[in-house]
Amino acid sequence: MMPELGRYAFTVLAAWGVTFGLTGGLVALSLWQAARARRALSRREGGGPRP
């Protein structure tokens, strides 16, 4: 179901790959930083680490 891209196939697919890679990286970084912030807040509140 992929359209015929002709000589632009590599360029278009590479652009999509970079876009998905960067978006996935940003999502992963955001989740990692949120978890770090949650742990730091929990420690400051005296709740100790959460599972």
Secondary structure, DSSP 8 states (H G I E B T S, - for coil): -----GGGHHHHHHHHHHHHHHHHHHHHHHHHHHHHHHHHHHHHTT-----
